[in-house]
Amino acid sequence: MEIISTSLLQHYLQELPKGIDSIFNTLKDAELSTPNFSFYTSVASVFSSKIEGETIELDSYIKHKRDGISFQPDYTKKIDDLYEAYQFAQSNLLNEENVKQAHKLLSKHIVADVWQGKYRTQNMYVATDDGRIEYLAVQPQAISIEIRKFYTDIKYLLDKSMSTAEAFFYASMIHLVFVKIHPWNDGNGRSARLFEKWFLAEKLGPKAWFIQSEKMYYQNHQLYYKNIRALGLEYENLDYDQALPFLFMLPKTLIA
């Protein structure tokens, strides 16, 4: 593995509560879903967007998406874009070109056309609401190197046989590593949360799309960001041995 750390895998497997595979296998679609509407895709799109500050409510979005009730376009357009990206992922293989296409879809009302599906060429930092820098992402000239390592690992993992528990570990690591590379000008968090579930679906099947991970991350968003920050301030000095609290968040969606 070139960039996705496996140093915590055995500890993770030892500490993970038993039975996650049987719980996963009980997942099923919601009764509200129809051939043209997915309840759980709506949940994912709404709550992943709410993590980024969107104010839409799930009930309103379901009325908009399922029942055709009109709202102001600004209220629904970014969520509609993300919904479309999830739909795209559900019917396409996980690879770099398709991830770029998913970003084009989810970022249609976030970044300018020229940056949709394109890696940034500017320095990137994450700042707090009071203006403090809390994270410095990889330098733009190194993005191509880190992304190459990342997708080399993705290909290896997609070809590798693994248990349900291992798939959850690697899905969370993929989420974390991608958001730490921070390759886009914007839409990195939305992409990372989609990436996580996309990988699970590739490894475990379509039931993965029924996991309400985005909702859980939103309901615990302060802890979610705290666990992401725990790795360090600068990309070059990240310590993935501090990632265990973050890695345990995804399975808690099923076993909490």
N, C-alpha and C positions, 0 to 999 in steps of 0.2 A: 504494500500500500504506500502511495507516494505522499498523500496529504491527509487522508482520513485516519485518525489515530485509532488503534485497537487496544491501547494500553489499559483501558478500563473494562474491556469486554468481559473478562472472567469475573471481576468483582460485580459487574452489572448482573450477569447471569446468576450469580450466587445470591444476590440480594433481591432479585425480582420475585415477587410473589408467584407461586405456582398457579397453573391453570389459565394463563393468558391465552393459550391457543384455543382452549375449549370456549372461553368467553368470546373470543374473536369469532369463532364459528357460529355463535348464536346471533350475530348481527344480521339484521334484515332491513329492507327499505321501509319507509314510513307509509302509513295508509294514505297520507295526503298526496303522495307522489302520483303522477299520471304519466302516460306515455310522452307528454310534452313538458313535464315539469318535475324537477327533482327537489324534494324537500331538503335533503341533506346537502345538496349542492348550494341551495339557498342559505342554509345555516353556515356553511363554510365561507361563502362569499360575504355574507353580512358581517360575521364576527371577525374575519380576517381584516375586513375594511374598518370595523370599529376599533380594532387595535391601532390602526393608523389615524384615528381621529374622526372618522365618518360618524354621523349622528343618526343614521337610519336605524329603525327598529325592525326586528324580524317579522313581526305581525304585518307591518305595513308592506314589507317587501314581498311577503307571500301573497298578499292581496294584489299587489302589482303584477307579480310574475305568474301566478296561477290563475287569478280571476280577472286579469286585465284592467284592474282599477288604476286610473291615471293619477300620477303625482307630478310635481314639478320635476323637470328633467334633471336638474342639479341634485335632486334627492336620491335618484336611482342610477344615474349613468355609470359611475365608477363601479358600483356593485354589479350592474349588468355586464360590464366589461370583464370583471373577475369571474362571474358566472360563466361567461363564454370561454374564458381560459380554462376553467375546470372541465367544461364539456369537451374542449379540445384534448386535454390531457387524458380524459377517460376513453378516448378512441384513437390515441396515437402512442407510439413507443416513446419511452424516456431516453432522449439523447440530446446533444447540445443544440442541434438545429431546431428540434421541436420545443425545447425550453425557450429558445429565442423567439419562436413564433408565439408561444404562450405569453411571453413578456410583451410582445407587440399588442396582443389582445387586451391584457389587463392594464396596460399603461396608456391606452388611447386618449384618456382624459387626465393623464398625470404628467407626461413629459411630451416635449415637441416630437413631431413625426420623425425627425432625423435621429432621435435617440431611442426610439422604440425597437427593442430587440438588439440594441447596439451597446457594446461595453463602453464605459466612461473613459474619457481621456483627461479628466480633471482629478485633483486630489479630493478625497472624500473623508469627512469626519461626521460623527454623530454628536449632536449637542443637546444639552438639557434645556428645559424651558427658560431657565435663568441665564443661559448663555455659556455655560461651562462645557468644555469639550470632554466627552466621556469615552470616545473611541476614535482612533485613527486607523482607517482601513488601509489595505494594501496600496502601494503606490501604483499609479496608472500604468507605468511602463512595465510593471511586473504582473499585471492582470493576466495577460496571455499565458504566461508561464504557470501561474497558479491554477488557472482554468484548465489548462492541459492536464496537469496533475489530477485535478478534480474529476474530470471526465474519464481519465484512464482508470481511476479507482471505481467510478460508477460502472464502467463496462465490466471490470473484474467482478464486482459485487452482483451485478445482474446475471452473470454467468455462473455464479457460485451457489451451490446448494446450501440452504441455511434453515434453521428452525424459526418458528414464529417469534420467539424471544430475540434471536439474533437479528431478524428483520427489523424489529422495533428499535433495537440498539443502533443499527446502521442508518435507519431512516432519520432518527434524531440527530445523529452525527452529521448526516448530509445537510439537514436543516441548519445546524450550527455552523458548519464550515462554509456553506454558501453565504449565509448572512454575514460572516466575518470577512470573506473576500469582498462582499459588497460591490459586485461588478457593474451594476446599473447606476445611472444617475438618480433614479428613484424606482420604487416598486420592489426593492430587495426583500423586505419582510413578507410581502404578499407572495413573491416568487418562492421563497424558502419554505413557507408553510404549504404551498402547493406541491413543491418538490418532495417534501417529506411524505405526503400522502400518495403521490404519484409513484414513488419508489415502493411503498408498501403494497400498492395495487399490483405493481409488476411482479412482486415476490409472492404475495399471498392471495391475489385475486380481487375481484370487484367489491367484495364486502368492505375493503379498506375505505372506500368512498363514503361509507356510512359512519365512520368514526368522527365524533364531534370534537376533534382536537382544537380547531380554531376557536370554538366556543369556550373550551376549557382555558385556553391561553388568554382569551379576553377576560374571562371571569377572574383570572389570577395574573393580570397583565403586569402588575408591579413586581411580582415574584418572577414572572417570565423574563422581564428585562433585567432584573437583578441577577438571575442565573446566567444570562447571556453575558452580562458585564463581568462576571466573576473570572473570566479567562484572562483579563488584562486590558490595558489601555491601548496598546499598539499591536498591529497585526504581526509584526516581526517577533514579538515577545509573548505571543499567546501561549497559555499553559493549559492544554487540553486535559491534563490530569485534574483540573478543577471543574470538569464538565458534568460530573455525576448528578448533581441536583437538577440540571437541565434535562439530562437523559431520562430521568425517572418521571418527568412530567407527562410524556406521551402515553406510557402504559397506564398512568393514573386515570386517563380518560376512560379506560375500561374497568379498572379494578377499584376505583375510589368508592 
